[in-house]
């Protein structure tokens, strides 16, 4: 995650439009939060939204709990 440079006005506008103070990092990348970044790089993009599902599925397969 690479944040772009934000003005105080942009930050205030984002918080007013999409309150995300209950989220890790105070942004929702699946919503307006994506506008805060210049780059998002991840091997498991679901980890940004909460539970890293690719990793969880891999661990479940290794434990023979999922096909």
C-alpha positions, 0 to 999 in steps of 0.5 A: 500500500502506497498512500498518495500525498493528501491535503487536509481537505481531501482527508476531511472529504474522505472521512465525511464520505466514508467513515472508516474509523472502525477499519484497520488503517481507517480506510476501506480499499473496497470502497472510496479508500482506494482513492487514497493510494497510488499503488496496491501490491499484494499476493492476497488482496483479500488480506486488505479487506480482512481475512486473507482468504488465499492463505486460509484456503492454502492452510486448510488444504495442507491440513486436508480440511479442504479439497 
